[in-house]
């Protein structure tokens, strides 16, 4: 699932979840995003070592909402170690 997947697709994926599930965290696309889909907040925290888009280590600070964060990560130095 990508941030720009059509809403009907989100309903296919999220439709079987119990109604009281208000937040969903997913991954694998390495693309950080937060979006609202059918009354649920959907969060993809991104990737530390293989980001899609901006460089750096991506992560999400969950809370009443979700805050996407990026920190500098020197991949070359990590590989050298």
Secondary structure, DSSP 8 states (H G I E B T S, - for coil): --TTS-HHHHHHHHTTS-TT--EEEE-SS---EEEEETTEEEEE---SSS-SSS-SEEEEEESSSEEEEEE---HHHHHH-
